[in-house]
C-alpha cells in the first residue's frame, strides 16, 4: 500500500514536470474508483495551469488558481509521468496530458484510489478538514501529543495510526517508530510520558525520512518507466520479523494483533 513516503516521493518526482504547466487533455477510461471520477472533470481541468503540487497526509493536491485536483492512491494506485505514453494496459484508468507533451498516467489495479475536483479552499474539504497535523509540522511535538493523549486509554500504537491525531503513520512506520523509541505498542497512550513522546516524534520523523530518502534514489523511475512503483523497504527492526532475533538484543520478536493489524515488538527492548 502506498504510504506517506511513496506519496511524497511521487510529489517530488512530479513537481518539476507539472508546476507551471497547463493541462491540454484528460482521458478517463474507467471512472469506477473508490468514488466515481466526476464526468465533468476533463472539461474542468483542460486548459488549467497547475500552480503547485502539495501533499496532505496521503493525498496529492494539484493546485490551480481556484480549484484543486485531489489524488489518492488507495491500496494499489500510482501516478507516473511519460514523455511518450506507452499503450494502455487494463489497469490504466486516467491520463492527464500536459502542454509539454508529458502524460501523467493513473494506474490502480484494485481501484480503491480517488481522483476528485475540490473547490477552493481545498483544505476545508471533508476528506482533509479533520486530519491531524503532518508528522513534520513543528506543531506536532511532544507537548501537542501529550495534551491530545491525556485522556486516551487506547494503546499508543493505535493512537499513532489515528489520522485525527497525526497523519501518515501507517502500520509499518508505527511499528518501527515504537521499536526505535523503545515503547511497548500496547502501552495505554495516556501513560506514555512527555519525554518518551518527544523521542517517539523524533523516531517517527526519522523513520519516514529514511523511507523518503530511499524513494529519492528511485525518482528517475517516475519518468519513462513501466515498472511497478517501488515500496521503500527499510532495514526493519520489528515489522515483519515475528520470531526472528531482535537486531539490538537478540530476544525473539513477538507478534500480536491490534485493531485488526499485526504489531511486532521486542519484549525486552520495548517496555
Ligand atoms: Zn530487543
Boltz pocket constraint, residues with backbone or C-beta under 6 A from the ligand:
constraints:
  - pocket:
      binder: B
      contacts: [[A, 246], [A, 247], [A, 248], [A, 249], [A, 250], [A, 251], [A, 266], [A, 267], [A, 268], [A, 269], [A, 270]]
      max_distance: 6.0
